[in-house]
Amino acid sequence: MPDRPLLPRGISVVVPVYNSAATLDNLVARLRPVLENLGMPYEAVLVNDGSRDDSWGAIERLCRSNPWVHGIDLMRNNGQENALLCGIRAARYEFAATIDDDLQNPPEEIPRLIEKLEADRLDVVYGTPRREQHGLFRDLASVITKLVLQEAMGAKNARNVTAFKVFRTQLREAFEQYRSPHVSIDVLLTWGTHRFGALTVRHDPRVVGTSHFTFRRLANHAINMITGFSVVPLQLASLLGFAFSLLGFAALAYVLVDFFVRGDPVPGFPFLAALIAIFSGAQMFALGIIGEYLSRIYLRASDRRPYTIRREIVDATPIGDEQDARAEREPHVP
């Protein structure tokens, strides 16, 4: 099998966009001098994830005035991780950076991340904030997500995981066939490498709007992370079943010993009802976990895509529908 051609040296900055029409102009304006000073080709891939405001209109305008801006409009809101996957598959250069659209991740820190990536011969470098400027729910979801990532990445690396990172675009080959709608870029990157690093960076407070992460979205993300990329819940269900089996045997031993030693009758309905309720609850808990995994198997079997492209603008040239976009970028579109 012939070797794949290496990607040209340069950097692709991937930005998932959701209801961020008010910040995109400022983001692109700050990105441009930073990327120009790197002395290599560059592009920004703005992926509109089903925004309800005029984010796509802002992306179209930016693409016309900045040919290095590549715009992708998804058919519906698929989630931040799915939009990132789309943008990463569309990236054209050797290095890829992912950054949020709310300007809390300073673009000016990107050169430092690239410098560490090359100096330490790493494949992924996370920009770990000195102090995160998020709310309680977002911080809680971040803790849960990192606990799940510990299984795939190791405790040390999982503590450094953030949305702001630079990595070698070649890593996408490890998950180019991935088609599940449940996506975690950080876990997928572990499929290609274990050479992770981190660098402390600035994290600015949000200046426009509020976070799009509601409690429901954060809870769904945590559940998807736990059941989509880890077998810990199944192991927990097994341990729970074993523990309650021991409890049942202990209760049976107590009843038999009490009957044969003291001659007391077997305890009545309240005792049995309590045991039945405990065991029934444990069974339903285990069945619920198994159901979550079965639902993911069903989604994989139904071949549901993680995203669908409505239209795309490459080098200021519109591509009108998904078929044209696939023809233009066959290696990078699922």
C-alpha positions in Angstrom: 0.0 0.0 0.0 1.6 3.3 -1.0 2.3 5.9 1.6 -0.1 8.9 1.8 1.4 12.2 0.7 2.3 14.5 3.6 0.1 17.5 4.2 1.8 20.8 3.3 3.3 22.7 6.1 0.9 25.3 7.5 -1.9 25.6 10.1 -5.6 25.1 9.9 -7.6 26.8 12.8 -10.9 25.0 13.3 -13.7 27.0 14.9 -17.1 25.4 15.7 -19.7 28.3 15.4 -23.0 28.4 17.2 -25.0 31.7 17.5 -21.8 33.7 17.4 -22.4 36.3 14.7 -21.4 39.1 17.1 -17.9 37.7 17.8 -16.8 36.2 14.4 -15.5 39.5 12.9 -13.3 40.1 16.0 -12.1 36.5 16.1 -11.0 36.6 12.4 -9.4 40.0 12.9 -7.3 38.7 15.8 -6.4 35.5 14.1 -5.0 37.1 11.0 -1.9 38.9 12.4 -1.2 35.9 14.6 -1.2 33.4 11.7 0.7 35.8 9.4 3.5 36.0 11.9 3.9 32.2 11.9 5.5 32.5 8.5 3.6 29.5 7.0 0.4 29.1 5.0 -2.8 29.2 7.1 -6.5 28.9 7.0 -9.5 29.3 9.3 -12.2 26.6 9.0 -15.5 28.1 10.4 -18.1 25.4 10.9 -21.6 26.7 11.4 -23.3 24.2 13.7 -27.0 25.0 12.9 -26.9 28.5 14.4 -30.2 30.3 14.8 -28.8 33.8 14.4 -27.0 35.2 11.3 -23.7 33.3 11.9 -23.7 31.8 8.4 -24.2 35.3 6.9 -21.2 36.5 8.9 -19.2 33.5 7.7 -20.1 34.2 4.1 -19.1 37.8 4.4 -15.8 36.9 6.0 -15.1 34.3 3.3 -15.6 36.9 0.6 -13.2 39.4 2.2 -10.7 36.8 3.5 -9.9 34.0 1.0 -8.1 32.1 3.7 -11.4 31.7 5.6 -13.1 28.4 4.8 -16.8 28.2 5.7 -18.9 25.1 6.2 -22.6 25.2 6.9 -24.1 22.1 8.5 -27.7 21.0 7.9 -28.6 21.0 11.7 -27.1 21.5 15.1 -25.1 18.3 15.7 -23.0 19.5 18.7 -19.6 21.1 19.2 -17.6 17.9 19.0 -19.3 16.9 15.7 -18.7 20.3 14.2 -15.0 20.0 15.2 -14.8 16.6 13.5 -16.2 18.1 10.3 -13.6 21.0 10.4 -10.7 18.7 11.2 -11.5 16.5 8.3 -11.6 19.6 6.1 -8.3 20.9 7.3 -5.6 21.2 4.6 -2.4 21.8 6.5 0.1 19.9 8.7 -1.0 21.5 12.0 -4.6 21.9 13.2 -5.7 24.2 16.1 -9.2 24.1 17.6 -10.5 27.2 19.4 -13.9 28.3 20.6 -15.8 31.1 18.9 -16.4 33.2 22.1 -12.9 34.6 22.3 -12.3 33.1 25.7 -9.3 31.3 24.1 -6.9 34.0 23.0 -5.7 33.4 19.4 -2.4 35.0 20.4 -1.5 31.9 22.4 -1.5 29.6 19.3 2.2 30.2 18.4 3.3 29.1 21.9 1.4 25.9 21.5 3.0 25.2 18.1 6.4 26.0 19.5 5.9 23.5 22.3 4.5 20.9 19.9 7.6 21.0 17.7 10.2 21.6 20.5 9.1 18.6 22.6 8.2 16.4 19.6 4.6 16.0 20.7 1.5 15.2 18.7 -1.0 17.1 20.8 -0.6 20.2 23.0 -3.5 21.5 25.1 -3.8 25.1 26.2 -4.6 24.7 29.9 -6.0 27.9 31.4 -4.5 29.4 34.5 -8.1 30.0 35.7 -11.2 29.0 33.8 -13.9 31.7 33.4 -16.9 29.3 33.3 -20.0 28.8 35.5 -20.7 26.1 38.0 -22.5 23.7 35.6 -19.8 24.0 32.9 -17.0 23.4 35.5 -18.9 20.3 36.9 -19.4 18.9 33.4 -15.7 19.5 32.7 -14.8 17.5 35.9 -17.0 14.6 34.8 -15.6 14.6 31.3 -12.0 14.5 32.5 -12.8 11.6 34.8 -14.0 9.6 31.8 -11.0 10.6 29.8 -8.7 9.3 32.4 -9.4 5.7 31.2 -8.3 6.5 27.7 -5.6 9.0 28.2 -4.3 8.5 31.7 -4.9 10.7 34.7 -2.1 13.1 34.0 -3.1 13.9 30.4 -6.8 14.0 31.2 -6.4 16.8 33.7 -5.0 19.1 30.9 -7.8 18.5 28.4 -9.4 21.7 27.0 -11.2 22.7 23.8 -8.1 24.9 23.0 -5.4 22.7 21.5 -2.9 22.3 18.6 -2.2 18.8 17.1 -0.8 17.2 14.0 -3.6 16.9 11.4 -2.2 13.5 10.3 -3.8 12.1 13.5 -7.2 12.2 11.8 -6.2 9.1 9.8 -6.7 7.1 13.0 -10.4 7.9 13.0 -11.2 8.7 9.4 -13.7 5.8 9.3 -15.5 6.9 12.5 -19.2 7.5 11.8 -21.0 7.4 15.1 -23.0 10.5 16.0 -21.5 10.5 19.5 -18.1 12.2 19.1 -15.3 13.1 21.5 -12.3 14.6 19.6 -10.0 14.2 22.7 -10.8 10.4 22.9 -10.4 10.0 19.1 -7.0 11.7 19.2 -5.9 9.0 21.7 -6.6 6.4 18.9 -3.6 7.9 17.0 -1.1 8.9 19.7 -0.1 9.0 23.3 2.3 11.9 22.9 0.3 14.6 24.7 1.5 17.8 26.3 0.1 20.9 27.9 1.0 24.5 28.2 -0.6 27.1 30.6 -2.3 29.9 28.7 -4.5 32.9 29.4 -8.3 32.4 29.6 -10.3 35.5 29.1 -13.9 36.2 30.4 -16.7 36.1 27.9 -17.5 39.6 26.6 -20.5 38.9 24.4 -23.5 36.8 25.1 -23.8 33.8 27.5 -22.6 30.2 27.4 -24.7 27.9 25.1 -24.2 25.0 27.4 -27.4 24.5 29.3 -27.6 21.9 32.2 -29.4 19.5 29.9 -26.7 19.8 27.2 -24.0 19.3 29.7 -25.8 16.3 31.2 -26.2 14.7 27.8 -22.6 15.3 27.0 -21.5 13.7 30.2 -23.7 10.6 29.6 -22.4 10.3 26.0 -18.8 10.5 27.2 -19.4 7.9 29.9 -21.3 5.4 27.8 -19.8 6.2 24.4 -16.1 5.8 25.1 -15.8 3.8 28.3 -16.9 0.5 29.7 -16.7 1.7 33.3 -20.6 1.8 33.7 -20.8 -1.9 32.6 -18.1 -2.7 35.1 -20.0 -0.7 37.8 -23.2 -2.6 37.0 -21.3 -5.9 37.4 -19.8 -4.9 40.7 -23.2 -3.6 41.9 -24.8 -7.0 40.9 -22.1 -8.9 42.8 -22.5 -6.7 45.9 -26.3 -7.2 46.0 -25.8 -10.9 45.5 -23.6 -11.0 48.6 -26.2 -9.0 50.4 -28.9 -11.5 49.4 -26.8 -14.4 50.6 -26.0 -12.6 53.9 -29.7 -12.0 54.4 -30.5 -15.7 53.7 -27.8 -16.9 56.1 -29.1 -14.6 58.8 -32.7 -16.0 58.3 -31.5 -19.6 58.4 -29.2 -19.2 61.4 -31.9 -17.3 63.3 -34.4 -20.1 62.6 -32.2 -23.1 63.4 -30.5 -21.5 66.5 -33.3 -19.6 68.1 -36.3 -21.1 66.5 -37.6 -17.8 65.4 -39.9 -17.8 62.4 -38.7 -16.3 59.1 -39.2 -12.5 59.1 -42.3 -11.4 57.4 -43.5 -9.2 54.6 -41.6 -5.9 55.4 -38.2 -7.6 55.4 -38.9 -9.4 52.1 -40.4 -6.3 50.5 -37.3 -4.3 51.4 -35.0 -7.0 49.8 -37.2 -7.2 46.7 -37.1 -3.4 46.3 -33.3 -3.3 46.6 -32.7 -6.1 44.1 -35.3 -4.7 41.7 -33.6 -1.3 41.8 -30.2 -2.8 41.1 -31.6 -4.8 38.2 -33.2 -1.8 36.7 -30.0 0.2 37.1 -28.0 -2.5 35.3 -30.6 -2.8 32.5 -30.6 1.0 32.0 -26.8 0.9 31.5 -27.1 -2.0 29.1 -29.8 -0.1 27.3 -27.5 2.9 26.8 -24.9 0.7 25.2 -27.5 -1.0 23.0 -28.7 2.3 21.8 -25.2 3.2 20.7 -24.9 -0.1 18.9 -28.2 0.6 17.1 -27.1 4.1 16.0 -23.8 2.7 14.7 -25.7 -0.1 12.8 -28.1 2.4 11.4 -25.1 4.3 9.9 -26.3 7.7 11.1 -23.7 10.3 10.2 -22.1 12.6 12.8 -22.9 15.6 10.6 -24.3 16.5 7.1 -22.9 19.5 5.1 -25.5 21.8 3.5 -23.0 24.1 1.7 -19.4 25.1 1.8 -17.2 28.0 0.8 -13.6 27.1 -0.1 -11.1 29.8 -1.3 -14.1 32.2 -1.6 -15.8 29.7 -4.0 -19.3 28.5 -2.9 -20.1 24.8 -3.2 -23.8 24.5 -3.4 -24.7 21.1 -1.9 -23.3 18.2 0.0 -22.6 16.1 -3.2 -20.4 18.9 -4.6 -18.7 19.3 -1.2 -17.9 15.6 -1.1 -16.5 15.7 -4.6 -14.3 18.6 -3.7 -13.0 17.1 -0.4 -13.5 13.3 -0.7 -10.7 12.3 1.7 -12.0 14.5 4.5 -15.8 14.2 4.4 -17.5 11.1 6.0 
